Amino acid sequence: MDIDPSEFPLPPYYETIGIEILEVEPGHARGRLPLTDAISASPSTQVAHGGAIVSLADSVGYWAVSAANDFATTPTIDLRQDYLAPTVDDLTATATATRSGSSVGTVDVVVESPETTVTLARGSFKSSCRDG
């Protein structure tokens, strides 16, 4: 069951740094972050800033858990990220829920550039929050 990301509202922050949510289904999400001067860690060359990378990982992790829980609000409890390589290219991230319980969901996220795996992340999200 693929859900069209254009069918639900995205946080304004995504637009601020350029996060695009490409695909969402229960327990899975994929996103993209183009490398621009705005998210560069260096004034002299484009290299992705770690804060922007973790924002992408957090965002796709959120949607994987949220979609598995009827699109409930699923705030981040914890997010751990291992940076493996710098990148000077656009980023894509794929999140896969490894647990989707009644109160906590856990997700693994791989962030890649065209040439390499940039980071591996694991996040925990509160899966029982309901808007209202």
N, CA, C and O of each residue as an XYZ file, in Angstrom:
528
protein
N       0.841     -1.178      0.000
C       0.000      0.000      0.000
C       0.886      1.241      0.000
O       1.272      1.722      1.065
N       1.206      1.752     -1.151
C       1.962      3.001     -1.272
C       1.031      4.179     -1.013
O      -0.097      4.212     -1.504
N       1.512      5.135     -0.243
C       0.761      6.351      0.033
C       1.473      7.490     -0.675
O       2.693      7.621     -0.578
N       0.728      8.300     -1.375
C       1.298      9.437     -2.081
C       1.616     10.542     -1.072
O       0.698     11.095     -0.466
N       2.908     10.880     -0.878
C       3.276     11.905      0.102
C       2.615     13.261     -0.139
O       2.502     14.059      0.791
N       2.180     13.534     -1.359
C       1.520     14.814     -1.610
C       0.117     14.853     -1.000
O      -0.517     15.908     -0.977
N      -0.368     13.716     -0.507
C      -1.702     13.636      0.076
C      -1.753     14.037      1.547
O      -2.844     14.118      2.113
N      -0.621     14.288      2.177
C      -0.645     14.699      3.579
C       0.297     15.885      3.788
O       1.272     16.056      3.056
N      -0.011     16.697      4.797
C       0.806     17.897      5.020
C       2.182     17.548      5.584
O       2.313     16.700      6.466
N       3.193     18.215      5.061
C       4.560     18.037      5.541
C       4.975     19.250      6.363
O       4.499     20.357      6.113
N       5.850     19.057      7.333
C       6.316     20.181      8.147
C       7.029     21.244      7.295
O       7.754     20.897      6.363
N       6.834     22.515      7.600
C       7.511     23.589      6.854
C       9.039     23.460      6.888
O       9.721     23.910      5.968
N       9.566     22.856      7.935
C      11.017     22.669      8.052
C      11.581     21.923      6.848
O      12.689     22.220      6.401
N      10.836     20.963      6.323
C      11.314     20.206      5.171
C      11.626     21.134      4.004
O      12.657     20.993      3.346
N      10.743     22.067      3.756
C      10.953     23.019      2.662
C      12.152     23.921      2.953
O      12.896     24.291      2.045
N      12.329     24.266      4.216
C      13.433     25.154      4.609
C      14.784     24.574      4.221
O      15.638     25.287      3.694
N      14.988     23.266      4.482
C      16.296     22.700      4.141
C      16.273     21.862      2.870
O      17.329     21.472      2.372
N      15.083     21.577      2.337
C      14.991     20.903      1.044
C      14.644     19.423      1.082
O      14.814     18.733      0.077
N      14.163     18.915      2.213
C      13.801     17.495      2.300
C      12.580     17.209      1.438
O      11.580     17.926      1.483
N      12.686     16.141      0.653
C      11.573     15.663     -0.166
C      11.220     14.251      0.299
O      12.096     13.391      0.387
N       9.958     14.010      0.593
C       9.507     12.662      0.937
C       9.016     12.013     -0.351
O       8.067     12.493     -0.970
N       9.659     10.926     -0.751
C       9.407     10.307     -2.048
C       8.399      9.170     -1.990
O       7.598      8.988     -2.907
N       8.448      8.410     -0.908
C       7.524      7.278     -0.812
C       7.283      6.951      0.648
O       8.185      7.042      1.480
N       6.049      6.568      0.945
C       5.650      6.226      2.305
C       4.705      5.041      2.232
O       3.767      5.029      1.434
N       4.954      4.058      3.057
C       4.026      2.950      3.243
C       4.244      2.456      4.671
O       5.289      2.737      5.258
N       3.297      1.739      5.234
C       3.470      1.286      6.620
C       4.799      0.564      6.829
O       5.067     -0.460      6.201
N       5.619      1.107      7.714
C       6.906      0.511      8.031
C       8.047      0.859      7.094
O       9.156      0.349      7.253
N       7.790      1.725      6.117
C       8.829      2.056      5.141
C       8.631      3.494      4.648
O       7.506      3.948      4.442
N       9.743      4.190      4.465
C       9.693      5.526      3.851
C      11.027      5.797      3.169
O      12.067      5.251      3.537
N      10.958      6.651      2.172
C      12.165      7.038      1.432
C      12.092      8.526      1.174
O      11.031      9.067      0.862
N      13.240      9.189      1.309
C      13.297     10.633      1.075
C      14.589     11.028      0.404
O      15.499     10.221      0.217
N      14.641     12.301      0.046
C      15.784     12.855     -0.691
C      16.113     14.226     -0.133
O      15.230     14.961      0.309
N      17.379     14.556     -0.158
C      17.833     15.888      0.230
C      18.900     16.334     -0.761
O      20.027     15.839     -0.726
N      18.551     17.274     -1.650
C      19.559     17.791     -2.584
C      20.637     18.570     -1.826
O      20.338     19.310     -0.889
N      21.867     18.396     -2.235
C      22.964     19.152     -1.632
C      22.992     20.551     -2.242
O      23.172     20.711     -3.449
N      22.813     21.553     -1.395
C      22.834     22.954     -1.813
C      23.776     23.724     -0.891
O      24.216     23.198      0.131
N      24.079     24.952     -1.250
C      24.900     25.800     -0.385
C      24.266     25.959      0.993
O      24.979     26.083      1.989
N      22.942     25.957      1.060
C      22.231     26.176      2.323
C      22.488     25.074      3.353
O      22.396     25.328      4.554
N      22.806     23.864      2.910
C      23.051     22.781      3.873
C      24.514     22.330      3.875
O      24.837     21.262      4.396
N      25.386     23.136      3.297
C      26.803     22.797      3.241
C      27.492     23.125      4.562
O      27.187     24.127      5.209
N      28.423     22.262      4.943
C      29.209     22.477      6.156
C      30.433     23.354      5.912
O      31.145     23.702      6.854
N      30.680     23.710      4.659
C      31.872     24.473      4.314
C      31.498     25.676      3.446
O      30.676     25.554      2.538
N      32.102     26.839      3.725
C      31.826     27.992      2.874
C      32.554     27.935      1.525
O      32.200     28.666      0.600
N      33.569     27.071      1.410
C      34.369     27.052      0.184
C      34.005     25.920     -0.782
O      34.361     25.974     -1.959
N      33.303     24.903     -0.295
C      32.888     23.793     -1.157
C      31.624     23.182     -0.594
O      31.355     23.287      0.603
N      30.851     22.548     -1.448
C      29.636     21.899     -0.954
C      29.976     20.526     -0.376
O      30.471     19.645     -1.079
N      29.705     20.365      0.899
C      29.814     19.084      1.585
C      28.673     19.062      2.604
O      28.507     20.012      3.369
N      27.895     17.990      2.614
C      26.685     17.949      3.429
C      26.982     18.098      4.917
O      27.867     17.427      5.447
N      26.248     18.971      5.585
C      26.354     19.198      7.026
C      25.688     18.041      7.768
O      24.624     17.571      7.365
N      26.309     17.588      8.838
C      25.764     16.479      9.624
C      24.370     16.738     10.155
O      23.562     15.815     10.255
N      24.074     17.992     10.501
C      22.742     18.316     11.002
C      21.669     18.120      9.943
O      20.562     17.679     10.251
N      21.990     18.444      8.703
C      21.038     18.234      7.610
C      20.854     16.743      7.343
O      19.746     16.288      7.059
N      21.950     15.986      7.436
C      21.870     14.540      7.216
C      20.988     13.885      8.268
O      20.135     13.061      7.938
N      21.185     14.243      9.525
C      20.374     13.642     10.590
C      18.917     14.092     10.479
O      18.014     13.342     10.850
N      18.676     15.288      9.980
C      17.293     15.732      9.753
C      16.600     14.855      8.720
O      15.429     14.509      8.878
N      17.321     14.496      7.667
C      16.753     13.610      6.651
C      16.456     12.240      7.255
O      15.379     11.688      7.026
N      17.386     11.688      8.016
C      17.184     10.376      8.647
C      15.994     10.409      9.606
O      15.169      9.496      9.601
N      15.904     11.438     10.413
C      14.801     11.586     11.363
C      13.464     11.686     10.629
O      12.471     11.103     11.064
N      13.439     12.408      9.541
C      12.203     12.627      8.786
C      11.673     11.337      8.165
O      10.487     11.035      8.295
N      12.528     10.577      7.495
C      12.037      9.338      6.888
C      11.711      8.290      7.949
O      10.797      7.484      7.774
N      12.463      8.306      9.049
C      12.130      7.410     10.158
C      10.759      7.703     10.729
O       9.982      6.791     11.011
N      10.469      8.982     10.896
C       9.156      9.409     11.380
C       8.046      8.849     10.500
O       7.088      8.262     11.004
N       8.172      9.029      9.176
C       7.100      8.618      8.268
C       6.938      7.113      8.211
O       5.819      6.631      8.039
N       8.019      6.349      8.350
C       7.899      4.889      8.362
C       7.075      4.428      9.561
O       6.211      3.562      9.427
N       7.341      5.004     10.729
C       6.604      4.624     11.940
C       5.200      5.203     11.923
O       4.245      4.516     12.286
N       5.059      6.447     11.511
C       3.739      7.074     11.477
C       2.790      6.308     10.548
O       1.638      6.061     10.905
N       3.270      5.935      9.369
C       2.422      5.210      8.409
C       2.017      3.844      8.954
O       0.938      3.347      8.632
N       2.860      3.239      9.765
C       2.534      1.945     10.366
C       1.533      2.088     11.504
O       1.021      1.090     12.010
N       1.253      3.319     11.908
C       0.343      3.594     13.027
C      -0.773      4.544     12.618
O      -1.109      5.478     13.346
N      -1.335      4.297     11.456
C      -2.480      5.084     10.958
C      -2.189      6.579     10.912
O      -3.081      7.397     11.135
N      -0.951      6.931     10.624
C      -0.500      8.319     10.511
C      -0.676      9.112     11.801
O      -0.959     10.310     11.776
N      -0.503      8.428     12.922
C      -0.478      9.117     14.215
C       0.771      9.983     14.279
O       1.760      9.698     13.603
N       0.733     11.029     15.080
C       1.931     11.806     15.371
C       2.887     10.894     16.133
O       2.508     10.293     17.138
N       4.122     10.792     15.655
C       5.095      9.867     16.253
C       6.399     10.601     16.567
O       7.366     10.499     15.812
N       6.427     11.338     17.678
C       7.630     12.113     18.001
C       8.849     11.224     18.251
O       8.736     10.095     18.728
N       9.996     11.763     17.919
C      11.262     11.057     18.109
C      11.571     10.940     19.594
O      11.520     11.927     20.328
N      11.890      9.737     20.024
C      12.347      9.501     21.394
C      13.870      9.555     21.426
O      14.470     10.192     22.293
N      14.479      8.873     20.462
C      15.938      8.791     20.416
C      16.357      8.543     18.972
O      15.676      7.834     18.232
N      17.466      9.125     18.585
C      18.002      8.889     17.244
C      19.514      8.844     17.352
O      20.148      9.806     17.786
N      20.075      7.730     16.958
C      21.523      7.541     16.986
C      21.994      7.379     15.551
O      21.400      6.640     14.766
N      23.060      8.076     15.224
C      23.533      8.055     13.843
C      25.043      7.869     13.823
O      25.772      8.514     14.576
N      25.499      6.979     12.948
C      26.933      6.793     12.715
C      27.259      7.374     11.347
O      26.743      6.916     10.328
N      28.111      8.376     11.336
C      28.560      8.977     10.079
C      29.697      8.122      9.536
O      30.697      7.895     10.216
N      29.532      7.652      8.308
C      30.524      6.754      7.722
C      31.419      7.428      6.695
O      32.579      7.049      6.531
N      30.878      8.438      5.998
C      31.655      9.105      4.949
C      31.045     10.471      4.671
O      29.829     10.640      4.759
N      31.888     11.448      4.334
C      31.338     12.740      3.899
C      30.766     12.592      2.495
O      31.076     11.635      1.785
N      29.937     13.540      2.107
C      29.425     13.496      0.740
C      29.348     14.881      0.135
O      29.078     15.870      0.817
N      29.591     14.923     -1.157
C      29.475     16.153     -1.938
C      28.371     15.991     -2.984
O      28.333     16.711     -3.981
N      27.470     15.028     -2.736
C      26.363     14.733     -3.657
C      25.025     14.809     -2.921
O      24.973     14.912     -1.696
N      23.948     14.755     -3.706
C      22.608     14.680     -3.136
C      22.482     13.407     -2.300
O      23.196     12.429     -2.521
N      21.563     13.440     -1.339
C      21.375     12.326     -0.417
C      20.011     11.681     -0.605
O      19.031     12.361     -0.906
N      19.954     10.373     -0.427
C      18.679      9.669     -0.320
C      18.714      8.869      0.973
O      19.772      8.425      1.418
N      17.541      8.693      1.565
C      17.449      7.930      2.809
C      16.299      6.950      2.703
O      15.239      7.263      2.162
N      16.531      5.758      3.231
C      15.511      4.721      3.266
C      15.352      4.257      4.707
O      16.324      3.875      5.359
N      14.108      4.293      5.199
C      13.806      3.886      6.567
C      12.960      2.621      6.542
O      12.018      2.501      5.759
N      13.314      1.682      7.411
C      12.564      0.443      7.555
C      12.278      0.228      9.031
O      13.196      0.160      9.849
N      11.002      0.123      9.364
C      10.625     -0.128     10.758
C      11.015     -1.558     11.122
O      10.666     -2.507     10.419
N      11.737     -1.698     12.217
C      12.124     -3.022     12.705
C      11.200     -3.472     13.821
O      11.151     -4.653     14.163
N      10.463     -2.516     14.389
C       9.460     -2.805     15.412
C       8.418     -1.709     15.350
O       8.746     -0.526     15.259
N       7.169     -2.109     15.400
C       6.094     -1.127     15.427
C       5.108     -1.560     16.498
O       4.070     -2.158     16.212
N       5.457     -1.245     17.736
C       4.630     -1.645     18.870
C       3.537     -0.639     19.165
O       3.404      0.372     18.476
N       2.768     -0.919     20.178
C       1.649     -0.051     20.528
C       2.100      1.255     21.175
O       1.332      2.215     21.216
N       3.333      1.307     21.682
C       3.790      2.561     22.282
C       5.104      3.074     21.695
O       5.369      4.275     21.743
N       5.929      2.188     21.144
C       7.216      2.604     20.590
C       7.467      1.868     19.278
O       7.229      0.665     19.162
N       7.950      2.618     18.301
C       8.390      2.031     17.050
C       9.878      2.259     16.885
O      10.390      3.311     17.267
N      10.576      1.293     16.325
C      12.010      1.408     16.078
C      12.245      1.282     14.580
O      11.611      0.473     13.903
N      13.161      2.091     14.077
C      13.402      2.127     12.640
C      14.901      2.213     12.365
O      15.642      2.885     13.083
N      15.328      1.526     11.320
C      16.701      1.637     10.820
C      16.670      2.483      9.554
O      15.786      2.336      8.711
N      17.651      3.370      9.439
C      17.708      4.285      8.301
C      19.101      4.215      7.668
O      20.119      4.264      8.359
N      19.116      4.099      6.351
C      20.365      4.154      5.592
C      20.314      5.426      4.758
O      19.374      5.634      3.990
N      21.331      6.281      4.909
C      21.436      7.503      4.111
C      22.603      7.308      3.148
O      23.717      6.971      3.547
N      22.310      7.533      1.862
C      23.315      7.272      0.833
C      23.448      8.451     -0.114
O      22.526      9.249     -0.285
N      24.612      8.536     -0.718
C      24.832      9.399     -1.875
C      25.008      8.446     -3.055
O      25.061      7.233     -2.851
N      25.098      8.954     -4.269
C      25.246      8.035     -5.406
C      26.457      7.101     -5.305
O      26.451      6.011     -5.876
N      27.477      7.525     -4.589
C      28.717      6.748     -4.549
C      28.920      5.912     -3.290
O      29.712      4.970     -3.305
N      28.205      6.243     -2.175
C      28.557      5.584     -0.910
C      27.431      5.655      0.112
O      26.510      6.461     -0.010
N      27.524      4.802      1.113
C      26.664      4.916      2.287
C      27.269      6.003      3.163
O      28.433      5.922      3.557
N      26.470      7.019      3.462
C      26.946      8.186      4.214
C      26.750      7.982      5.713
O      27.646      8.276      6.504
N      25.583      7.479      6.102
C      25.306      7.241      7.524
C      24.370      6.057      7.695
O      23.617      5.693      6.792
N      24.440      5.473      8.876
C      23.473      4.485      9.341
C      22.870      5.044     10.619
O      23.592      5.534     11.488
N      21.563      4.974     10.734
C      20.895      5.525     11.917
C      19.880      4.524     12.445
O      19.355      3.699     11.697
N      19.612      4.607     13.737
C      18.529      3.852     14.363
C      17.771      4.823     15.254
O      18.352      5.534     16.074
N      16.458      4.829     15.068
C      15.624      5.744     15.843
C      14.499      5.030     16.543
O      14.016      3.990     16.093
N      14.090      5.609     17.655
C      12.895      5.172     18.386
C      11.905      6.315     18.358
O      12.260      7.474     18.574
N      10.658      5.971     18.090
C       9.599      6.978     17.966
C       8.407      6.544     18.811
O       8.063      5.362     18.843
N       7.783      7.486     19.487
C       6.579      7.191     20.272
C       5.442      6.965     19.295
O       5.051      7.882     18.572
N       4.913      5.764     19.267
C       3.940      5.411     18.245
C       2.488      5.505     18.696
O       1.578      5.206     17.922
N       2.263      5.913     19.935
C       0.887      5.917     20.425
C       0.282      7.303     20.564
O      -0.804      7.436     21.128
N       0.938      8.327     20.075
C       0.384      9.680     20.149
C      -0.729      9.821     19.118
O      -0.614      9.312     18.003
N      -1.780     10.492     19.478
C      -2.874     10.753     18.537
C      -3.144     12.236     18.538
O      -3.184     12.879     19.587
N      -3.330     12.778     17.327
C      -3.714     14.186     17.231
C      -5.140     14.332     17.733
O      -5.936     13.396     17.653
N      -5.450     15.488     18.241
C      -6.830     15.668     18.657
C      -6.981     16.565     19.746
O      -8.101     16.805     20.196
